[in-house]
C-alpha cells in the first residue's frame, strides 16, 4: 500500500467514507429524536410541561432543561475542553423556578440543540479518533458521540411517556399503532421512501390512515 492509497487527511478511502457516513448518520439520528420529542411536546397543554407524576419524578420541563444543559456543556469547545464545564450547575437543571415559562424552557432547549448540531456539522472524518475528555475521563470522539446518542433518546423516551400519559385516549401515536404492524409493512411496500427515517415513516402512515 503506497502513499496514493491515502487521502490528504491520512485516512484510507474506505475509512474516510465510513467516517463521513458515521457523522452524517449521527446528525440524522439526533435530528430524528429531536423531532420525535417535539411531536410529543406539541400534544401537551402549557401547564403539563411543569407537572410531575410524583415527588421523585421529573416534569417535561425539567427533562428539557437537563438535556439542554448537558448539550451546552458537552458540545461547547468540544475538541478542546472537558465536556463537563466548570460553570455547569447540573443539580439546578432539575429545578424549575416558579416563574419559569414554557417559552423560556423551549428557548433553552433550542439553544442546546443548536450547539449540538453546529458542533457535529463542524467535525471532520479525521476528528473521530481524537481524544476528548468528559469529567476527566478520556473518550474518542466516536465514543463521546455514542454516549450522547444513548443519553438523549433515554430522556426523550421519558418526554414521550409523559405526554402520552397526559393525553391518554386522545394521544396521537408517534410510532406504529397497536395491532397495525402488518398494515404498516404493507403501506411501506406500496409507498416506499428509501431515505426516510423510521419515525417519519410511522408519522406518514398515521397521517394516511387516521381518517380511514
Secondary structure, DSSP 4 states (H G I P E B T S, - for coil): --GGGB-TTS-BHHHHHHHHHHHHHHHHHHHHHHHHHHHHHTTS-GGGGG--SSTTSPPHHHHHHHHHHHHHHHHTTTTTS-SS-TT--GGGGG---TT--HHHHHHHHHHHHHHHHHHHHH--GGGTTSEEEETTEEEEHHHHHHHHHHHHHHHHHHHHHHHHHHHGGG---SSPPTT-HHHHHHHHHHS--TT--HHHHHHHHHHHHTT-
